[in-house]
Amino acid sequence: MKRSTRLTAALLSLIVVLSLTACAAREGGEAPAAPTLLARAPAGISAPAGGFSDVDAGAWYADAVDYVQSHGLMDGVGEGRFDPDGSLTRAMLVTVLWRQAGEPVVNYLMRFSDVPGGRWYTEAVRWAASEQLVGGYGDGRFGTDDPVTQEHLGLIFQRYTEQPVTDGIPGYDGSAQPATRAQAAAAVRNYAQLPQQPAGRGRTLVAYFSATNNTRNVAGHIADILGAEVYEIVPETPYTSADLDYNDGHSRANREQNDPAARPAIDGSVEDMARYDVVFLGWPIWHGQAPKIVSTFLEAYDLSGKTIVPFCTSGSSPMGSSAASLHPLVPGAEWLDGQRFSGSVSRDTVEEWVNGLDLPISEGTGTLEGEDEMLKIAVNGTVLTATLADNSSAQALKELLAEGPIDIQMQDYGHFEKVGPLGRSLPTNNEPIDTQAGDLILYQGDRFVIYYDANSWDLTRLGRIDDVTAQELREILGSADVSVTLSMG
Ligand SMILES: Cc1cc2nc3c(=O)[nH]c(=O)nc-3n(C[C@H](O)[C@H](O)[C@H](O)COP(=O)(O)O)c2cc1C
């Protein structure tokens, strides 16, 4: 399911999260330690409006509480209270998100010691783990009843929205302190107010310079299509008509274009350029090149690691070398091919171009403190997760998988392992190892091995499959040769 779709309903589900206690009781599961929040509103029926005795109308979160209640997203904890300072558990939060996603049933081997089968949150945690929205603690626990921390709240929403919905929430500092229900309500409300970005795209800025509004028109289309933020490069000294007279060899524009050192000053700046992964950059063609103020803009920021998508408008000239001439000003950025438009180009034409772009997929994640980045092994319809070893071999495998998933044809060998070529040599860290079921080994530098039984040899440890018994692993791998796919989550 696409994240944008999930998100749309996510808010609705967030409220449902809060209703977990009621669900737990109904389904015979254990009740979460934290007070339950919401009675689950039937589809299409809003929770009844009404004041909470512990939500002062002047409180910073009053609007957010009103919002989540009136939209059926969160309700009170009973006795007319909302409990704004109370907390949510990790199980509650992922259940909210899971329900928002339509309660998908996933075939994913998830064996957290504190997530028994058949509980109200079991399938939600399984789904969230399969989607890498959450990870375990590395000791086999999910942290079912642990309160959602502020860091966790921010990161989960970031994974969904790729936008900082927790920024500016009073008391929110991204710390390991529990998030409050009031903060969760505010995050939900903030999310609901965001323009939707297409799934999988990074945070996008559309920056442009436009002297006579043609390029502004294109920038507006792009921002509208992507739900991106816009920044206009405004000259400190505005250009007059006389300044723009390209027939006058001494006009300001012509003088600037003829002066390699010209850097017209800009009024204002981008507030937090670090937030953006992708920067669309637009300009009018001036004598075949970008106006020098675009150079001023590029030299003002560290754009390394970002993807820059150039576009321009002109009377008739193509983009030509105008983008390439700017590349030396932005070390470390990746430039996509640019596109020239007429000043009156339609939204549809711009959209066709945008949709054809190979924009980077945003990770939008990061690893929570205390959570491990997981190796995923997809085999015979099951996705196993594994914890990587702490050595240069595992690090190299991780880097290899950062380039994309790897398919490996594995042969059964010796009735204790499956072994197949990685397609690349990794550094070895051989040591005498008595293998156990679930051990992941690098053999001879370029073979990936999954052990399902014991062996003793000088081997390089790559990691270990989490929470699977030898019997289960044998059943999953089967007795024959097998095809597996490795990826990082
Ligand atoms: C100083 C100057 C030089 C220009 N040079 C060219 C050019 O070389 N080729 C071209 O097709 N149009 C040229 N134009 C026209 C602009 O590129 C075109 O009108 C553009 O769409 C203006 O965009 P804006 O409204 O965003 O400023 C020039 C305009 C100016 C003011």
The ligand as a MOL file (V3000), in Angstrom:
LIG
                    3D

  0  0  0     0  0            999 V3000
M  V30 BEGIN CTAB
M  V30 COUNTS 31 33 0 0 0
M  V30 BEGIN ATOM
M  V30 1 C 18.1420 40.1190 -20.1670 0
M  V30 2 C 17.3120 39.0570 -20.8440 0
M  V30 3 C 17.8990 38.1680 -21.7090 0
M  V30 4 C 17.1360 37.1850 -22.3460 0
M  V30 5 N 17.7560 36.2760 -23.1400 0
M  V30 6 C 17.0110 35.3160 -23.7510 0
M  V30 7 C 17.6460 34.3330 -24.5570 0
M  V30 8 O 18.8590 34.2730 -24.6990 0
M  V30 9 N 16.8630 33.4290 -25.1760 0
M  V30 10 C 15.5050 33.4110 -25.0340 0
M  V30 11 O 14.8310 32.5650 -25.6140 0
M  V30 12 N 14.8870 34.3330 -24.2260 0
M  V30 13 C 15.6130 35.2610 -23.5780 0
M  V30 14 N 14.9870 36.1710 -22.7750 0
M  V30 15 C 13.5590 36.0540 -22.5460 0
M  V30 16 C 13.2630 35.3250 -21.2360 0
M  V30 17 O 14.0450 34.1700 -21.1000 0
M  V30 18 C 11.8220 34.8910 -21.1600 0
M  V30 19 O 10.9670 35.9820 -21.3690 0
M  V30 20 C 11.5430 34.2620 -19.8170 0
M  V30 21 O 10.3760 33.4630 -19.8980 0
M  V30 22 C 11.3290 35.2880 -18.7390 0
M  V30 23 O 11.0550 34.6180 -17.5240 0
M  V30 24 P 10.5660 35.4040 -16.2090 0
M  V30 25 O 9.2360 36.0070 -16.5500 0
M  V30 26 O 10.4040 34.3340 -15.1950 0
M  V30 27 O 11.5870 36.3920 -15.8580 0
M  V30 28 C 15.7450 37.1510 -22.1430 0
M  V30 29 C 15.1480 38.0730 -21.2800 0
M  V30 30 C 15.9250 39.0120 -20.6430 0
M  V30 31 C 15.2690 39.9880 -19.7080 0
M  V30 END ATOM
M  V30 BEGIN BOND
M  V30 1 1 1 2
M  V30 2 1 2 3
M  V30 3 2 2 30
M  V30 4 2 3 4
M  V30 5 1 4 5
M  V30 6 1 4 28
M  V30 7 2 5 6
M  V30 8 1 6 7
M  V30 9 1 6 13
M  V30 10 2 7 8
M  V30 11 1 7 9
M  V30 12 1 9 10
M  V30 13 2 10 11
M  V30 14 1 10 12
M  V30 15 2 12 13
M  V30 16 1 13 14
M  V30 17 1 14 15
M  V30 18 1 14 28
M  V30 19 1 15 16
M  V30 20 1 16 17
M  V30 21 1 16 18
M  V30 22 1 18 19
M  V30 23 1 18 20
M  V30 24 1 20 21
M  V30 25 1 20 22
M  V30 26 1 22 23
M  V30 27 1 23 24
M  V30 28 2 24 25
M  V30 29 1 24 26
M  V30 30 1 24 27
M  V30 31 2 28 29
M  V30 32 1 29 30
M  V30 33 1 30 31
M  V30 END BOND
M  V30 END CTAB
M  END
